[in-house]
Amino acid sequence: MNTIPFGPRNEPDPLLAKAAELPKDVAPARDLWPSIAARIAGEPQQARSRSFGWPAALAAGFLVASVSALLTWGLMRDTDPAQPPPVVIAERVGTAIVPVSYGPNSGLTSKEIVARDDLLARFQERFTELKPETREAIQKNLAIIQAAANEIDAALAKDPASGMLKSLLVGAYKQELQLYSTVVTSSDGFTRRT
């Protein structure tokens, strides 16, 4: 096996010595420039004869757009009919706000529930002052949070050690608290105008 030594060399390399013996300049056997110049001069005529015209370019663009549209339509149409997308139906409960109920698998402490109930009491005071469309949006959001809490609780019943499910539940809890906190600390932009 041949290895390349690194560092300073004490003896001359025989391969480098042979390369130094080669001639520095080699002239071609014949003059190549006239044939190169003829090819360059003749190239534009050949390029024009082989190029696509604008009708062919337009047809190619239409083909690409059609294939893209068909592919997108096919992908959007292939939804799983066995599993329809989840739809959350918000029940109208008038002006009464029902706090999110977390299931038996939620693992929320009583301290967290008491803190939520304190914030909920302040929220309910402000809730009656809100515009009707704002109250409706808040009730829809609470219904979404409730649906998420129910799904997470059902999943936690199957896999109680799942850290991801527990973090999702904490996220739902924080969203509920954030909703209450936003209303409690909001300015009059959310309230009814008289």
Steps between C-alpha positions, in 0.01 A plus 500: 500500500623846407464778751560868447747633752420838652751756615833608349663259256864417525529310174369604155177339382563294182150569367548876530837469329341323200221760484762777489651337189175538301485789247339820632311587179352262242381638167202324337570296188272726297338843538161445673374860498340508149272202580406650841415836339286326235305312768439819699381684190266215401352443847223767501341354186495152652366631830209675328404188311495286819338749739135494602278777380267693723204268423696202628605693813138601561385140461769379741397760760134401465594134543697570820214709644244230414702221658554712812129580530400136453753384756380755754137409438578130541687555825226719645233248400673203667385568853426203720120457487507274806620788713316826434671816621410587858223755535449681825147613566474774754191484712337826586462536869391861509726713711594223742858385460572139576867447587691224327467174688812288498446125523617258768821425308607863472718506809431868568553584865236655720726804533488554122122460494460751789722752319291453185176544698626829651582634154167366371307701763666825383445397138125443554465852639652646180325256266160668529652832385632353173350552157271214393731393214795492739305289749408258221863473387613432857237229543614337174860510618405345832311225314812430293715485814244266661505269196880495510499425874255213443715351223818534707330342802384205289851458361650524850268219611667277239856626558532663845880525482508707180695819558377646173135459600568656838667800335202533263267502798708768671485698175118476495491610864726797423284598202192503723681716756631730226147547369371594844800723569464684170140590575573598861791726406361636171415859441159611381563378145315178573214659691165622376473851372215706636 
